[in-house]
Amino acid sequence: MKDSEIDDIGVELFIEALYRRHGYDFRNYARASLKRRVKDLAIGLGLGRVSDLIPPLLHSPEFIDKVIPNFRYR
């Protein structure tokens, strides 16, 4: 499996976790835009993988304040 395919899975898991934990539903948004925004968020926070975003999303309530600004229209 390629790294890009693994990132795609990470993005899907992140979006699902975002919805289930915090109620923000981006599941029907354009995939290319979601991938770009989630990857930008991970890079901006100095994380090596998109999947590294999931634990703080689930366990750190204040983390949502870092997430949502990345999903506003630019």
FENBEL-V308480 format. One record per residue. N is the residue number from 1. RES is the residue in one small letter. OMEGA is omega in degrees with one decimal (none if undefined). D_CENTER is the distance of its C-alpha to the mean C-alpha in whole Angstrom. Layout:
n/res/omega/d_center
N/RES/OMEGA/D_CENTER
N/RES/OMEGA/D_CENTER
This chain:
n/res/omega/d_center
1/m/-179.2/20
2/k/177.2/19
3/d/-179.8/16
4/s/177.6/15
5/e/176.7/15
6/i/176.2/13
7/d/178.6/10
8/d/177.4/10
9/i/178.3/11
10/g/178.6/8
11/v/179.6/6
12/e/179.0/8
13/l/178.5/8
14/f/-179.1/4
15/i/178.2/6
16/e/177.7/9
17/a/177.7/9
18/l/178.9/7
19/y/-175.1/11
20/r/-176.6/13
21/r/-171.4/12
22/h/176.2/12
23/g/176.9/14
24/y/-173.5/11
25/d/177.6/12
26/f/-173.3/10
27/r/-179.2/11
28/n/179.1/14
29/y/179.7/13
30/a/-175.6/14
31/r/-179.1/12
32/a/179.1/13
33/s/178.6/11
34/l/179.7/8
35/k/-178.7/8
36/r/-177.2/9
37/r/179.7/7
38/v/177.6/4
39/k/177.1/7
40/d/178.2/9
41/l/-180.0/7
42/a/179.3/8
43/i/-179.5/11
44/g/178.8/12
45/l/177.3/12
46/g/179.6/14
47/l/-176.8/12
48/g/-176.9/13
49/r/176.7/10
50/v/-178.2/7
51/s/176.9/8
52/d/177.4/9
53/l/-170.8/6
54/i/-179.6/7
55/p/178.4/11
56/p/177.1/11
57/l/-178.5/9
58/l/-169.0/11
59/h/-179.3/14
60/s/-175.5/14
61/p/-178.5/15
62/e/-178.9/15
63/f/-179.5/11
64/i/178.7/10
65/d/175.9/13
66/k/-174.8/11
67/v/-169.6/7
68/i/177.8/10
69/p/179.7/12
70/n/-177.2/9
71/f/173.9/9
72/r/-179.6/13
73/y/-179.8/15
74/r/none/17
